[in-house]
């Protein structure tokens, strides 16, 4: 590169932050950077200029007309081929890319060197794809987090239900035990009451027997 700079014939140079080439390569690069309208205009001007070439060369009559028609048809065919190769195919690629995104396929890639303004269109579409991938990724992460939280809540609910059932069973067993204790207490109270009544009756009988003994003693 230093040798090229010292010789005064560099193979490329920077202009506006972009690489530029001198000579025919630079001219061809400038033509590639032209807009679609400018390219079509240039092609039409070239077509008209070549159509006038036979007249400028003094070809008259049938020969001149034949040469003129041949030039027009040839150049028109080249323009159509160029349009199909550079423009129509790019539009087809853009349609396939857009259809893929519309079908929720965000993995489609488009590789190609497209002319202006189609290159800007593809950059915008790729940016849209990247933004959609980011949005889908965020939504997917949120859904996964929500699903995990819902699973934990469901597991906690199942555990709480099992604990509640266990506590309810324990309460039922406690209630049954309390009922048994109450029944035993009532039975004990009834037994004690019967013993008391029997003791009372025994006391009465004993008193009556004592009185009888005293009476018998007095009679003697």
Secondary structure, 3 states (H helix, E strand, C coil): CHHHHHHCCCCCEEECCEEECCHHHHHHHHHHCCCHHHHHHHHHHHHHHHHHHHHHCCCCHHHHHHHHHHHHHHHHHHHHHHHHHHHHHHHHHHHHHHHHHHCCCCCCCCCCCCCCCHHHHHHHHHHHHHHHHHHHHHHHHHHHHHHHHHHHHHHHHHHHHHHHHHHHHHHHHHHHHHHHHHHHHHHHHHHHHHHHHHHHHHHHHHHHHHHHHHHHHHHC
